[in-house]
Amino acid sequence: MRLTFDADVEEFRAEFAAFLDANLPPEADTVERSRSSAHIPAWARRWQRLLFDEGWLLPGNPPEFGGRNADLLQQFVHLEELARRGVYHSFNPQGLSIIAASLLSFGTDAQKHRWAVPILRAEITASVGMSEPGAGSDLASLRTRAVLDGDHFVLNGQKIWTSGAHDADIILAFVRTDPDAPKHRGISVLVVPTDSPGLTRRPFGTMLATTDQDFNEVFFDDVRVPAANLIGELNQGWAVANGSLGHERTMMWLSFATSLETIARNFHPRTEIGDQHYATLCMDGQAVRLLGSAAL
Ligand SMILES: Cc1cc2nc3c(=O)[nH]c(=O)nc-3n(C[C@H](O)[C@H](O)[C@H](O)COP(=O)(O)OP(=O)(O)OC[C@H]3O[C@@H](n4cnc5c(N)ncnc54)[C@H](O)[C@@H]3O)c2cc1C
């Protein structure tokens, strides 16, 4: 059994599926792997750019930002088709779903064209600079300081867990601009080029994979950032943070529902999980889809 949507949504799905069938890069061209969440191999840059140009990258966006003004259910089936085939639309996921999305929501027109469009077209990559030692779940405790000096901010402090920073061109950095305000109110957001003097990136592995380096410590020592790189209002960074993470979370569950179905499908013929368990897993996957789409 498989739940389907209204005919217009299924037509949209079929159109995207046909595009994928006709345009997915041949496997032989995709041998170069991504080494971090901000490193996009050349073939994947071409693939992401094609999706952007054809309005299939983020179909909910207007055409100038890689979409076709699709409604929520159309965006849902678009992600389903990608997840079902195990196809990524970008190898810089945080660039696409957090940073470009935040710039489109909170940036000026100039900022959208300077940073969001190049991220969406895979011309540059980006990392998120939120977490710090001592400011993880409690993000509002962040202490990296930015002081306005003429037409520049001067940054001092440290970020941690900054995925892909060593390969990124820019970091969306959450910084404290008013230390006297209540902690949620004194935060601002800056686009910081990673080649700025005084910025140091130190990648590190994990306990499970010491050579798989995606996380970074990022240090700011008197890093000067143009005031024009401020995203949104001064001291209103908390609203940007909530918007940024909302973008990431909205449809994250969908890939998990699809994974559940894929796992069930792949393992059933080869294992002894049994028809009863197989049916239960498939029903669970469908239930997640149904609940998720109903909540859109
Ligand atoms: C794969 C991965 C990629 C990441 N990439 C990035 C990135 O690109 N950029 C970035 O800025 N950050 C990134 N992070 C960091 C992530 O956002 C933080 O790990 C997260 O905010 C939690 O912070 P922490 O690790 O300091 O844990 P803590 O905040 O110290 O929390 C530790 C534990 O305590 C619990 N806890 C905390 N506060 C409370 C409370 N008040 N009540 C009850 N329980 C509590 C938490 O649930 C958790 O289980 C990444 C993390 C992961 C796992």
The ligand as an SDF file (V2000), in Angstrom:
LIG
                    3D

 53 58  0  0  0  0  0  0  0  0999 V2000
   26.5060   16.5020   13.5530 C   0  0  0  0  0  0  0  0  0  0  0  0
   26.5280   17.8560   14.2010 C   0  0  0  0  0  0  0  0  0  0  0  0
   26.8160   18.9650   13.4350 C   0  0  0  0  0  0  0  0  0  0  0  0
   26.8500   20.2260   14.0330 C   0  0  0  0  0  0  0  0  0  0  0  0
   27.1410   21.3060   13.2530 N   0  0  0  0  0  0  0  0  0  0  0  0
   27.1500   22.5310   13.8040 C   0  0  0  0  0  0  0  0  0  0  0  0
   27.4420   23.6760   12.9970 C   0  0  0  0  0  0  0  0  0  0  0  0
   27.6860   23.5680   11.7870 O   0  0  0  0  0  0  0  0  0  0  0  0
   27.4600   24.8870   13.5890 N   0  0  0  0  0  0  0  0  0  0  0  0
   27.1860   25.0520   14.9160 C   0  0  0  0  0  0  0  0  0  0  0  0
   27.1730   26.1840   15.3710 O   0  0  0  0  0  0  0  0  0  0  0  0
   26.9220   23.9820   15.7200 N   0  0  0  0  0  0  0  0  0  0  0  0
   26.9040   22.7360   15.1880 C   0  0  0  0  0  0  0  0  0  0  0  0
   26.6420   21.6370   15.9850 N   0  0  0  0  0  0  0  0  0  0  0  0
   26.5370   21.8270   17.4090 C   0  0  0  0  0  0  0  0  0  0  0  0
   25.1560   21.6260   17.9620 C   0  0  0  0  0  0  0  0  0  0  0  0
   24.2890   22.6170   17.5470 O   0  0  0  0  0  0  0  0  0  0  0  0
   25.3420   21.5580   19.4620 C   0  0  0  0  0  0  0  0  0  0  0  0
   25.9840   20.3220   19.6820 O   0  0  0  0  0  0  0  0  0  0  0  0
   24.0860   21.6160   20.1920 C   0  0  0  0  0  0  0  0  0  0  0  0
   23.6430   22.9430   20.2000 O   0  0  0  0  0  0  0  0  0  0  0  0
   24.2520   21.0840   21.6170 C   0  0  0  0  0  0  0  0  0  0  0  0
   25.2660   21.7790   22.2640 O   0  0  0  0  0  0  0  0  0  0  0  0
   26.3870   21.0340   23.1410 P   0  0  0  0  0  0  0  0  0  0  0  0
   26.9950   19.9560   22.3040 O   0  0  0  0  0  0  0  0  0  0  0  0
   27.2710   22.0830   23.7200 O   0  0  0  0  0  0  0  0  0  0  0  0
   25.5970   20.2890   24.2760 O   0  0  0  0  0  0  0  0  0  0  0  0
   24.9930   20.8950   25.6640 P   0  0  0  0  0  0  0  0  0  0  0  0
   24.2380   22.1430   25.3860 O   0  0  0  0  0  0  0  0  0  0  0  0
   26.1310   20.9650   26.6300 O   0  0  0  0  0  0  0  0  0  0  0  0
   24.0270   19.7540   26.0520 O   0  0  0  0  0  0  0  0  0  0  0  0
   24.4980   18.4860   26.5370 C   0  0  0  0  0  0  0  0  0  0  0  0
   23.3090   17.6520   26.9590 C   0  0  0  0  0  0  0  0  0  0  0  0
   22.5800   18.3210   28.0100 O   0  0  0  0  0  0  0  0  0  0  0  0
   21.2210   18.4700   27.6400 C   0  0  0  0  0  0  0  0  0  0  0  0
   20.7310   19.7630   28.1380 N   0  0  0  0  0  0  0  0  0  0  0  0
   21.2640   20.9740   27.8740 C   0  0  0  0  0  0  0  0  0  0  0  0
   20.5690   21.9300   28.5010 N   0  0  0  0  0  0  0  0  0  0  0  0
   19.5690   21.3150   29.1640 C   0  0  0  0  0  0  0  0  0  0  0  0
   18.5060   21.7740   30.0010 C   0  0  0  0  0  0  0  0  0  0  0  0
   18.3340   23.0530   30.2880 N   0  0  0  0  0  0  0  0  0  0  0  0
   17.6570   20.8570   30.4950 N   0  0  0  0  0  0  0  0  0  0  0  0
   17.8080   19.5430   30.2240 C   0  0  0  0  0  0  0  0  0  0  0  0
   18.8020   19.0520   29.4460 N   0  0  0  0  0  0  0  0  0  0  0  0
   19.6670   19.9250   28.9280 C   0  0  0  0  0  0  0  0  0  0  0  0
   21.1870   18.4130   26.1240 C   0  0  0  0  0  0  0  0  0  0  0  0
   19.9300   17.9500   25.6260 O   0  0  0  0  0  0  0  0  0  0  0  0
   22.2930   17.4150   25.8280 C   0  0  0  0  0  0  0  0  0  0  0  0
   21.8250   16.0970   25.9240 O   0  0  0  0  0  0  0  0  0  0  0  0
   26.5980   20.3670   15.4220 C   0  0  0  0  0  0  0  0  0  0  0  0
   26.3120   19.2310   16.1840 C   0  0  0  0  0  0  0  0  0  0  0  0
   26.2820   17.9940   15.5850 C   0  0  0  0  0  0  0  0  0  0  0  0
   25.9640   16.7850   16.4340 C   0  0  0  0  0  0  0  0  0  0  0  0
  1  2  1  0
  2  3  1  0
  2 52  2  0
  3  4  2  0
  4  5  1  0
  4 50  1  0
  5  6  2  0
  6  7  1  0
  6 13  1  0
  7  8  2  0
  7  9  1  0
  9 10  1  0
 10 11  2  0
 10 12  1  0
 12 13  2  0
 13 14  1  0
 14 15  1  0
 14 50  1  0
 15 16  1  0
 16 17  1  0
 16 18  1  0
 18 19  1  0
 18 20  1  0
 20 21  1  0
 20 22  1  0
 22 23  1  0
 23 24  1  0
 24 25  2  0
 24 26  1  0
 24 27  1  0
 27 28  1  0
 28 29  2  0
 28 30  1  0
 28 31  1  0
 31 32  1  0
 32 33  1  0
 33 34  1  0
 33 48  1  0
 34 35  1  0
 35 36  1  0
 35 46  1  0
 36 37  1  0
 36 45  1  0
 37 38  2  0
 38 39  1  0
 39 40  1  0
 39 45  2  0
 40 41  1  0
 40 42  2  0
 42 43  1  0
 43 44  2  0
 44 45  1  0
 46 47  1  0
 46 48  1  0
 48 49  1  0
 50 51  2  0
 51 52  1  0
 52 53  1  0
M  END
$$$$
